[in-house]
Amino acid sequence: MPNTNSAKKRLKQNEKRRLLNLKYKRRMKSIVKEIKELTVEGKKKEAQKLLPESYKVIDKAAKKGIIKKNTASRKKSRLTKLTA
């Protein structure tokens, strides 16, 4: 348990940031999973329609520092290859 006021504040900040990071990470994972499921079912047209949205979500996660820039690039590349 934090003793000083600054430690208490850090605790609150860390919890707030952790929840926001989880939100972005979950959104990213869910849209990637959705695209993969669509391609497995053979619905590549629908999966391709979701690509721009997935790019947006992945780029935001990279911008916020949740994933690294190269990881974002790799994810986008693999999704594009998967739906092509």
N, C-alpha and C positions, 0 to 999 in steps of 0.2 A: 504494500500500500504506500503511495507517495506521501511524503511528509511536507515538502515545501510547496508553495503555491505554484511555482513554475513547473514542478513535476506533476502536479495535479492537472495543470493546463495541458502539458504534453500528453498526458494519458487520454484526455478528452479529444485532443487533436488527432492522436494516433488512431483512436477508435473510429472517429469520423472518416478519416482517410481510408482506413481499412474497409469500411462499408462501401465507400464510393468505388474503390478498386475492385471489390468483389462484384459490384453492379456491372462495371464495364467488362470484367472478365467473363461473367456469366452470359452477358449479352453476346459477346464475341463467340463463346463456345457454342451457344445455342444456335446461332445463325450458321456457323460452320457445320454443325451436326445436321441441321435442316437441309443444307445443300448436299451433303454427302448422302443423306437418306433419299433425296429426290433423284440423285444420279444412280443409286443402286436400284431404285424402282424403274428406272428408264425414262424419267421425266426430265430430260436435259434442258428442254426449252424453259421450263419453270425454274430450274436451277440457275440458268443463265440470267433470268430476270432478277434473281436475288443477288447476283454478283455485285452490282453497284452499291447496294445497301451493305453488303458484307465488307466491301472495300472501305466504306465510310466508317463502319464500326471498328475495323482493324486499325485504320489510320488514327482514329481518335484514341484507341488504347495505346498506340505507339507514342502519340503526342503527349499523353498524360504520364508516360513512363511506366505503364503497366507491363508492356512488352517492349523489347528492343526494336530498333528500326529494321535491322536485318531479319529478325523473326517475323515482323509484319510483312516484309517483302516476300519472304519465303512462303508464308501462309497464303498470301494473295496469289502467288505464282502457282502453287499447288492446286488451289481452288480453280483457277483458270484452266489449268491443264486437265483437271478432273471433269470439267463441264464441256470441254471442247470436243 
